Amino acid sequence: MRLIQLSLKAFRNYDQQVIEFSPGINVFIGENAQGKTNLLEAIHTLALTKSHRTSHDRELIEFQAKEAYVKGYVETKNDRLPLSLYLGSKGKIACVNHLQQARLSQYIGHLTVILFAPEDLSLVKGSPNLRRNFLDREIGQLNPLYLHHSVQYKQLLKQRNAYLKALHRGQQRDRIYLQVLSDQLSESGAYLIAERQKFIGRLEKLANRLHGLLSGNREDLSLSYVPSLSMKDKTEDLGQLRECLIQTMASGEEKDIERETTTVGPHRDDFSTCINGKNCQLYGSQGQQRSAVLSLKLAEIELAKALTGDYPLLLLDDVLSELDDRRQTFLLKTIQDKVQTFLTTTSLAGINQKLIQRPTIYRIEEGKIKDGVCQIDE
């Protein structure tokens, strides 16, 4: 998979810009606050219909403009098609091959991207919410049904929490409606848990192999899904998971009413990363945690290829400067000649240029490509 062309109109600090990309490594270079990350954000938004930096679409629209457009031409092994996304007073309008999609879940997946930014280095040691968002974002790109259940689950969870609050405050007395919400929530919740467990299992096999190469076969990496459900044995059976969710919510009903929130379900789940059997979050060094995250990100790329038949795009947002020479070398050698890559940096000085073969350079200044495209001399 590759992005051939990107067109922007009133997106962030880009008034109007059309950019054609090479199939290899594309480098956006410039000072801070000039628009390098905005280009990566535009690609991410084109793929997932939302930014990785803000949840407010208005922030994506150029100052004093009322609407923004992001368009791209995508080439896969089977097809070549235009994608477009409108942001404005009409909300979001997503089109595939000039046809408006009835739901965003029907649009997402036509362009697959893996983002690796400095904040991702805290994926292992950071909060559970960071890891849940990671799972939802990556699985949602590869599985439209997961995305559908994820949206439905969040809507039902909001309704159930609102009803719990009303019950706690004496504004409602009908427990039957609470049971109805619990039943509906359990159906989508069971699907999310099952798919997350499958994803973690697949990711672990790939990440462990990569981590072995990165560590010189001195370390073994393992992943484990940590559900909020109390189950004797882990299962991916939807019926069992749904029944377990229903029973757990029923037994914890009084506690949920008292706390005015749903205390069990995939919105409370997590996953752990272990190196040589020890929890990396608690006992891993900073170097081990960074290696684990790098292994996970590279495993994502391989898993996307295995599931879709195409390599995804890789977005590297000023992350190479955060990696030492060994990890930088491993990353660049692993993606070499396989993955179309978009990289932002203020300078090439901190990057091992010998490993970036024939990159295309875009010099960015004040939301414009100032001096066209150039190649680094080999």
DOTORFI-379670 format. One record per residue (C-alpha): residue number from 1; residue in one letter; x, y, z. Coordinates in nm, 4 decimals. Layout:
MARKE  nr rest        X        Y        Z
MARKE NUM    a        X        Y        Z
...
end
This chain:
MARKE  nr rest        X        Y        Z
MARKE   1    m   0.0000   0.0000   0.0000
MARKE   2    r   0.1225   0.3493  -0.0732
MARKE   3    l  -0.0041   0.7046  -0.0740
MARKE   4    i   0.0692   0.8536  -0.4141
MARKE   5    q  -0.0612   1.2053  -0.3606
MARKE   6    l  -0.1982   1.4193  -0.0784
MARKE   7    s  -0.4084   1.7337  -0.1273
MARKE   8    l  -0.4834   1.9755   0.1563
MARKE   9    k  -0.7148   2.2722   0.1753
MARKE  10    a  -0.7374   2.4844   0.4924
MARKE  11    f  -0.5932   2.2030   0.7034
MARKE  12    r  -0.4021   2.3392   1.0045
MARKE  13    n  -0.1496   2.5896   0.8610
MARKE  14    y  -0.1785   2.4585   0.5032
MARKE  15    d  -0.3920   2.6929   0.2956
MARKE  16    q  -0.3632   2.4836  -0.0189
MARKE  17    q  -0.1056   2.2193  -0.0979
MARKE  18    v  -0.0670   1.9210  -0.3303
MARKE  19    i   0.2185   1.6802  -0.2599
MARKE  20    e   0.3320   1.3722  -0.4487
MARKE  21    f   0.5249   1.1085  -0.2560
MARKE  22    s   0.7891   0.8511  -0.3353
MARKE  23    p   0.7211   0.4841  -0.2534
MARKE  24    g   1.0177   0.4736  -0.0136
MARKE  25    i   1.1109   0.7090   0.2703
MARKE  26    n   0.9680   1.0615   0.2625
MARKE  27    v   1.1339   1.3083   0.5002
MARKE  28    f   0.9672   1.6323   0.6146
MARKE  29    i   1.2411   1.8599   0.7452
MARKE  30    g   1.2142   2.2063   0.8996
MARKE  31    e   1.2146   2.4094   1.2167
MARKE  32    n   0.9563   2.3580   1.4889
MARKE  33    a   0.5995   2.4883   1.4349
MARKE  34    q   0.6362   2.5050   1.0552
MARKE  35    g   0.3954   2.2262   0.9637
MARKE  36    k   0.5951   1.9004   0.9536
MARKE  37    t   0.3796   1.7162   1.2057
MARKE  38    n   0.0687   1.8703   1.0475
MARKE  39    l   0.1466   1.6725   0.7307
MARKE  40    l   0.1679   1.3476   0.9248
MARKE  41    e  -0.1509   1.4442   1.1069
MARKE  42    a  -0.3228   1.4987   0.7713
MARKE  43    i  -0.2245   1.1482   0.6551
MARKE  44    h  -0.3424   1.0018   0.9868
MARKE  45    t  -0.6714   1.1917   0.9595
MARKE  46    l  -0.7220   1.0784   0.5996
MARKE  47    a  -0.6792   0.7177   0.7143
MARKE  48    l  -0.8700   0.7178   1.0438
MARKE  49    t  -1.0953   1.0263   1.0056
MARKE  50    k  -0.9451   1.1727   1.3235
MARKE  51    s  -0.6259   1.3269   1.4493
MARKE  52    h  -0.3810   1.1632   1.6866
MARKE  53    r  -0.3204   1.5026   1.8524
MARKE  54    t  -0.6685   1.6383   1.9251
MARKE  55    s  -1.0269   1.5197   1.9590
MARKE  56    h  -1.1615   1.8574   1.8425
MARKE  57    d  -1.2008   1.8697   1.4645
MARKE  58    r  -1.2230   2.2485   1.4723
MARKE  59    e  -0.8544   2.2604   1.5618
MARKE  60    l  -0.7749   2.0901   1.2306
MARKE  61    i  -0.9349   2.3695   1.0284
MARKE  62    e  -0.7186   2.6656   0.9353
MARKE  63    f  -0.7724   2.9812   1.1401
MARKE  64    q  -1.0699   3.1836   1.0087
MARKE  65    a  -1.1622   2.9094   0.7598
MARKE  66    k  -1.4968   2.7306   0.7956
MARKE  67    e  -1.4078   2.3950   0.6463
MARKE  68    a  -1.1114   2.1800   0.5526
MARKE  69    y  -1.0468   1.9060   0.2986
MARKE  70    v  -0.7955   1.6224   0.2981
MARKE  71    k  -0.7709   1.4132  -0.0165
MARKE  72    g  -0.5391   1.1365  -0.1275
MARKE  73    y  -0.4746   0.8797  -0.3964
MARKE  74    v  -0.3999   0.5367  -0.2552
MARKE  75    e  -0.2496   0.2425  -0.4379
MARKE  76    t  -0.2863  -0.1131  -0.3067
MARKE  77    k  -0.1853  -0.4444  -0.4611
MARKE  78    n  -0.5336  -0.4732  -0.6123
MARKE  79    d  -0.6559  -0.1205  -0.6709
MARKE  80    r  -0.5922   0.2507  -0.6996
MARKE  81    l  -0.8566   0.4797  -0.5597
MARKE  82    p  -0.9141   0.8347  -0.4353
MARKE  83    l  -1.0086   0.9018  -0.0734
MARKE  84    s  -1.1419   1.2310   0.0609
MARKE  85    l  -1.2475   1.3710   0.3952
MARKE  86    y  -1.4447   1.6901   0.4580
MARKE  87    l  -1.4357   1.8622   0.7974
MARKE  88    g  -1.6728   2.1476   0.8687
MARKE  89    s  -2.0220   2.2574   0.9626
MARKE  90    k  -2.1704   1.9411   0.8119
MARKE  91    g  -1.9534   1.7278   1.0385
MARKE  92    k  -1.7353   1.4707   0.8653
MARKE  93    i  -1.8029   1.3499   0.5139
MARKE  94    a  -1.5844   1.0617   0.3964
MARKE  95    c  -1.5743   0.9442   0.0353
MARKE  96    v  -1.4169   0.6412  -0.1290
MARKE  97    n  -1.3766   0.6653  -0.5057
MARKE  98    h  -1.5948   0.9815  -0.4920
MARKE  99    l  -1.8811   0.7926  -0.3242
MARKE 100    q  -1.9930   0.9197   0.0173
MARKE 101    q  -1.9866   0.6508   0.2852
MARKE 102    a  -2.2948   0.6178   0.5034
MARKE 103    r  -2.0811   0.5414   0.8106
MARKE 104    l  -1.7216   0.6240   0.8940
MARKE 105    s  -1.6679   0.2566   0.9795
MARKE 106    q  -1.7247   0.1790   0.6093
MARKE 107    y  -1.4482   0.4238   0.5170
MARKE 108    i  -1.1791   0.3350   0.7699
MARKE 109    g  -0.9482   0.0580   0.6510
MARKE 110    h  -0.8995   0.1732   0.2928
MARKE 111    l  -0.5745   0.3393   0.4041
MARKE 112    t  -0.3879   0.1718   0.6895
MARKE 113    v  -0.1282   0.3630   0.8900
MARKE 114    i   0.0975   0.2867   1.1856
MARKE 115    l   0.1993   0.5939   1.3850
MARKE 116    f   0.5158   0.5970   1.5950
MARKE 117    a   0.5626   0.9176   1.7941
MARKE 118    p   0.7689   1.0008   2.1066
MARKE 119    e   0.4614   0.9658   2.3287
MARKE 120    d   0.4270   0.6029   2.2082
MARKE 121    l   0.7489   0.5233   2.3936
MARKE 122    s   0.5375   0.5358   2.7101
MARKE 123    l   0.3018   0.2660   2.5776
MARKE 124    v   0.4482   0.0022   2.8102
MARKE 125    k   0.4929   0.2150   3.1225
MARKE 126    g   0.1997   0.4534   3.0684
MARKE 127    s  -0.1635   0.4359   3.1756
MARKE 128    p  -0.4026   0.1522   3.0815
MARKE 129    n  -0.6079   0.4037   2.8830
MARKE 130    l  -0.3105   0.4539   2.6515
MARKE 131    r  -0.2952   0.0804   2.5830
MARKE 132    r  -0.6725   0.0522   2.5346
MARKE 133    n  -0.6618   0.3341   2.2787
MARKE 134    f  -0.3744   0.1548   2.1057
MARKE 135    l  -0.5828  -0.1634   2.0752
MARKE 136    d  -0.8959   0.0170   1.9555
MARKE 137    r  -0.7072   0.2196   1.6955
MARKE 138    e  -0.5075  -0.0661   1.5491
MARKE 139    i  -0.7773  -0.3354   1.5525
MARKE 140    g  -1.0366  -0.0879   1.4204
MARKE 141    q  -0.8291  -0.0255   1.1078
MARKE 142    l  -0.8090  -0.3969   1.0327
MARKE 143    n  -1.1594  -0.5038   1.1328
MARKE 144    p  -1.4631  -0.2852   1.0427
MARKE 145    l  -1.6920  -0.4957   1.2636
MARKE 146    y  -1.4707  -0.4234   1.5637
MARKE 147    l  -1.5028  -0.0537   1.4883
MARKE 148    h  -1.8828  -0.0878   1.4723
MARKE 149    h  -1.8958  -0.2650   1.8097
MARKE 150    s  -1.6529  -0.0142   1.9606
MARKE 151    v  -1.8751   0.2801   1.8649
MARKE 152    q  -2.1860   0.0974   1.9853
MARKE 153    y  -2.0212   0.0009   2.3137
MARKE 154    k  -1.9184   0.3599   2.3896
MARKE 155    q  -2.2699   0.4857   2.3201
MARKE 156    l  -2.4308   0.2202   2.5418
MARKE 157    l  -2.1720   0.2743   2.8149
MARKE 158    k  -2.2546   0.6445   2.8198
MARKE 159    q  -2.6267   0.5630   2.8496
MARKE 160    r  -2.5716   0.3075   3.1267
MARKE 161    n  -2.3495   0.5430   3.3278
MARKE 162    a  -2.6061   0.8216   3.2952
MARKE 163    y  -2.8783   0.5852   3.4196
MARKE 164    l  -2.6604   0.4692   3.7099
MARKE 165    k  -2.6179   0.8314   3.8100
MARKE 166    a  -2.9940   0.8884   3.7919
MARKE 167    l  -3.0584   0.5800   4.0085
MARKE 168    h  -2.8016   0.6920   4.2655
MARKE 169    r  -2.9639   1.0334   4.2898
MARKE 170    g  -3.3131   0.8884   4.3170
MARKE 171    q  -3.4258   1.0293   3.9836
MARKE 172    q  -3.5107   0.6805   3.8510
MARKE 173    r  -3.6334   0.3597   4.0159
MARKE 174    d  -3.6722   0.1190   3.7238
MARKE 175    r  -3.3986  -0.1479   3.7413
MARKE 176    i  -3.5377  -0.3328   3.4394
MARKE 177    y  -3.4084  -0.0682   3.1976
MARKE 178    l  -3.0660  -0.0996   3.3623
MARKE 179    q  -3.0729  -0.4724   3.2897
MARKE 180    v  -3.1651  -0.4044   2.9268
MARKE 181    l  -2.8676  -0.1697   2.8933
MARKE 182    s  -2.6419  -0.4263   3.0628
MARKE 183    d  -2.7519  -0.6988   2.8191
MARKE 184    q  -2.6879  -0.4768   2.5154
MARKE 185    l  -2.3547  -0.3581   2.6543
MARKE 186    s  -2.2446  -0.7173   2.7164
MARKE 187    e  -2.3015  -0.8164   2.3554
MARKE 188    s  -2.0668  -0.5537   2.2127
MARKE 189    g  -1.8328  -0.5843   2.5092
MARKE 190    a  -1.7891  -0.9584   2.4542
MARKE 191    y  -1.6968  -0.9010   2.0900
MARKE 192    l  -1.4370  -0.6360   2.1805
MARKE 193    i  -1.2747  -0.8570   2.4444
MARKE 194    a  -1.2612  -1.1592   2.2112
MARKE 195    e  -1.1039  -0.9615   1.9262
MARKE 196    r  -0.8557  -0.7904   2.1561
MARKE 197    q  -0.7408  -1.1264   2.2894
MARKE 198    k  -0.6975  -1.2601   1.9338
MARKE 199    f  -0.5028  -0.9478   1.8349
MARKE 200    i  -0.2744  -0.9698   2.1392
MARKE 201    g  -0.2056  -1.3372   2.0658
MARKE 202    r  -0.1104  -1.2655   1.7038
MARKE 203    l   0.0914  -0.9582   1.7966
MARKE 204    e   0.2845  -1.1477   2.0650
MARKE 205    k   0.4187  -1.4071   1.8204
MARKE 206    l   0.5514  -1.1401   1.5830
MARKE 207    a   0.6771  -0.9063   1.8565
MARKE 208    n   0.8619  -1.1842   2.0388
MARKE 209    r   1.0498  -1.2822   1.7215
MARKE 210    l   1.1444  -0.9203   1.6503
MARKE 211    h   1.2414  -0.8542   2.0101
MARKE 212    g   1.4644  -1.1611   2.0020
MARKE 213    l   1.6501  -1.0179   1.7032
MARKE 214    l   1.6737  -0.6758   1.8678
MARKE 215    s   1.8089  -0.8169   2.1960
MARKE 216    g   2.0486  -1.0657   2.0404
MARKE 217    n   1.8225  -1.3501   2.1561
MARKE 218    r   1.8888  -1.2593   2.5188
MARKE 219    e   1.5307  -1.1572   2.5953
MARKE 220    d   1.1911  -1.3181   2.5543
MARKE 221    l   0.8923  -1.0838   2.5167
MARKE 222    s   0.5376  -1.1886   2.6051
MARKE 223    l   0.2015  -1.0104   2.6054
MARKE 224    s  -0.1020  -1.0879   2.8170
MARKE 225    y  -0.4521  -0.9453   2.7986
MARKE 226    v  -0.5730  -0.8385   3.1440
MARKE 227    p  -0.9566  -0.8306   3.1562
MARKE 228    s  -1.1549  -0.6662   3.4346
MARKE 229    l  -1.3732  -0.9778   3.4361
MARKE 230    s  -1.3021  -1.2490   3.6918
MARKE 231    m  -1.2757  -1.5632   3.4791
MARKE 232    k  -1.1195  -1.8949   3.5758
MARKE 233    d  -1.0002  -1.9525   3.2208
MARKE 234    k  -0.9522  -1.7041   2.9409
MARKE 235    t  -1.1813  -1.7636   2.6469
MARKE 236    e  -1.2599  -1.6095   2.3092
MARKE 237    d  -1.6057  -1.7714   2.3005
MARKE 238    l  -1.8567  -1.4868   2.2560
MARKE 239    g  -2.1354  -1.6681   2.4401
MARKE 240    q  -1.9219  -1.7339   2.7470
MARKE 241    l  -1.7820  -1.3828   2.7519
MARKE 242    r  -2.1272  -1.2276   2.7152
MARKE 243    e  -2.2720  -1.4417   2.9937
MARKE 244    c  -1.9777  -1.3602   3.2200
MARKE 245    l  -2.0230  -0.9872   3.1561
MARKE 246    i  -2.3981  -1.0056   3.2273
MARKE 247    q  -2.3453  -1.1950   3.5531
MARKE 248    t  -2.0620  -0.9696   3.6687
MARKE 249    m  -2.2616  -0.6529   3.5985
MARKE 250    a  -2.5648  -0.7981   3.7756
MARKE 251    s  -2.3650  -0.8910   4.0871
MARKE 252    g  -2.1934  -0.5516   4.0878
MARKE 253    e  -2.5092  -0.3492   4.0273
MARKE 254    e  -2.5196  -0.1896   4.3735
MARKE 255    k  -2.1530  -0.0953   4.3532
MARKE 256    d  -2.2041   0.0573   4.0074
MARKE 257    i  -2.5009   0.2622   4.1305
MARKE 258    e  -2.3045   0.3841   4.4308
MARKE 259    r  -2.0073   0.4861   4.2128
MARKE 260    e  -2.2307   0.6108   3.9286
MARKE 261    t  -2.0170   0.4264   3.6737
MARKE 262    t  -1.9785   0.0843   3.5090
MARKE 263    t  -1.6901  -0.0873   3.6856
MARKE 264    v  -1.6368  -0.3859   3.4553
MARKE 265    g  -1.5970  -0.4276   3.0798
MARKE 266    p  -1.3439  -0.3676   2.8023
MARKE 267    h  -1.3256   0.0038   2.8952
MARKE 268    r  -1.1498  -0.1135   3.2162
MARKE 269    d  -0.9262  -0.3795   3.0591
MARKE 270    d  -0.5518  -0.3646   2.9980
MARKE 271    f  -0.2625  -0.5695   2.8627
MARKE 272    s   0.0773  -0.6331   3.0155
MARKE 273    t   0.4210  -0.6686   2.8580
MARKE 274    c   0.6756  -0.9020   3.0132
MARKE 275    i   1.0448  -0.9564   2.9367
MARKE 276    n   1.1896  -1.2874   3.0515
MARKE 277    g   0.8772  -1.3414   3.2602
MARKE 278    k   0.8999  -1.0109   3.4507
MARKE 279    n   0.6478  -0.7286   3.4098
MARKE 280    c   0.8257  -0.4702   3.1955
MARKE 281    q   0.6162  -0.1841   3.3317
MARKE 282    l   0.7266  -0.2557   3.6895
MARKE 283    y   1.0710  -0.4089   3.6503
MARKE 284    g   1.1959  -0.3196   3.3014
MARKE 285    s   1.4677  -0.0631   3.2464
MARKE 286    q   1.3958   0.2361   3.0247
MARKE 287    g   1.5983   0.0674   2.7499
MARKE 288    q   1.3958  -0.2534   2.7782
MARKE 289    q   1.0692  -0.0587   2.7730
MARKE 290    r   1.1765   0.1270   2.4586
MARKE 291    s   1.2843  -0.1953   2.2904
MARKE 292    a   0.9501  -0.3541   2.3801
MARKE 293    v   0.7563  -0.0630   2.2262
MARKE 294    l   0.9717  -0.0742   1.9122
MARKE 295    s   0.9076  -0.4484   1.8819
MARKE 296    l   0.5323  -0.3904   1.9212
MARKE 297    k   0.5260  -0.1199   1.6542
MARKE 298    l   0.7214  -0.3287   1.4056
MARKE 299    a   0.5019  -0.6293   1.4856
MARKE 300    e   0.1957  -0.4159   1.4018
MARKE 301    i   0.3372  -0.3592   1.0549
MARKE 302    e   0.3872  -0.7315   0.9964
MARKE 303    l   0.0442  -0.8173   1.1371
MARKE 304    a  -0.1276  -0.5621   0.9118
MARKE 305    k   0.0520  -0.7159   0.6138
MARKE 306    a  -0.0555  -1.0659   0.7195
MARKE 307    l  -0.4215  -0.9673   0.7636
MARKE 308    t  -0.4678  -0.7338   0.4651
MARKE 309    g  -0.2073  -0.8475   0.2152
MARKE 310    d  -0.0547  -0.4969   0.2052
MARKE 311    y   0.2029  -0.3241   0.4196
MARKE 312    p   0.0603  -0.0175   0.5969
MARKE 313    l   0.2107   0.3301   0.5833
MARKE 314    l   0.4526   0.4127   0.8654
MARKE 315    l   0.4416   0.7601   1.0211
MARKE 316    l   0.7508   0.8482   1.2267
MARKE 317    d   0.6874   1.1760   1.4063
MARKE 318    d   1.0289   1.2957   1.5249
MARKE 319    v   1.0824   0.9601   1.6938
MARKE 320    l   1.4226   0.8643   1.5509
MARKE 321    s   1.5893   1.1307   1.7624
MARKE 322    e   1.4489   0.9486   2.0687
MARKE 323    l   1.6105   0.6168   1.9715
MARKE 324    d   1.9774   0.5277   2.0130
MARKE 325    d   2.1842   0.4087   1.7157
MARKE 326    r   2.1136   0.0388   1.7785
MARKE 327    r   1.7342   0.0761   1.7900
MARKE 328    q   1.7369   0.3281   1.5055
MARKE 329    t   1.9355   0.0847   1.2928
MARKE 330    f   1.7013  -0.2034   1.3762
MARKE 331    l   1.3937   0.0022   1.2875
MARKE 332    l   1.5280   0.1292   0.9564
MARKE 333    k   1.6661  -0.2084   0.8481
MARKE 334    t   1.3363  -0.3826   0.9314
MARKE 335    i   1.1239  -0.1477   0.7180
MARKE 336    q   1.3784  -0.1052   0.4388
MARKE 337    d   1.2339  -0.1564   0.0892
MARKE 338    k   0.9022  -0.2773   0.2341
MARKE 339    v   0.7086   0.0094   0.3914
MARKE 340    q   0.6310   0.3555   0.2576
MARKE 341    t   0.7511   0.5788   0.5387
MARKE 342    f   0.6867   0.9422   0.6351
MARKE 343    l   0.9385   1.0915   0.8759
MARKE 344    t   0.9567   1.4323   1.0415
MARKE 345    t   1.2752   1.5864   1.1774
MARKE 346    t   1.4324   1.9256   1.2442
MARKE 347    s   1.7691   1.7996   1.1232
MARKE 348    l   1.9220   1.4951   0.9590
MARKE 349    a   2.2176   1.5208   1.1954
MARKE 350    g   2.0724   1.2805   1.4515
MARKE 351    i   1.9682   1.0197   1.1942
MARKE 352    n   2.1841   0.7421   1.0546
MARKE 353    q   2.1686   0.8570   0.6919
MARKE 354    k   2.3538   0.5491   0.5680
MARKE 355    l   2.0440   0.3445   0.6506
MARKE 356    i   1.7958   0.5744   0.4768
MARKE 357    q   1.8277   0.4661   0.1183
MARKE 358    r   1.7291   0.7216  -0.1441
MARKE 359    p   1.4961   0.9325   0.0727
MARKE 360    t   1.2882   1.2115  -0.0751
MARKE 361    i   1.3221   1.5364   0.1220
MARKE 362    y   1.0496   1.7990   0.1625
MARKE 363    r   1.1658   2.1226   0.3238
MARKE 364    i   0.8774   2.2770   0.5139
MARKE 365    e   0.8421   2.6418   0.6111
MARKE 366    e   0.5241   2.8161   0.7297
MARKE 367    g   0.2928   2.5523   0.5870
MARKE 368    k   0.4574   2.5375   0.2466
MARKE 369    i   0.7118   2.3211   0.0684
MARKE 370    k   0.9656   2.5967   0.0125
MARKE 371    d   1.2197   2.4601  -0.2296
MARKE 372    g   1.0555   2.1585  -0.3800
MARKE 373    v   1.1648   1.8001  -0.3492
MARKE 374    c   1.5247   1.6877  -0.3414
MARKE 375    q   1.7208   1.3687  -0.2954
MARKE 376    i   2.0120   1.3081  -0.0579
MARKE 377    d   2.3250   1.2272  -0.2515
MARKE 378    e   2.4204   0.8625  -0.2138
end
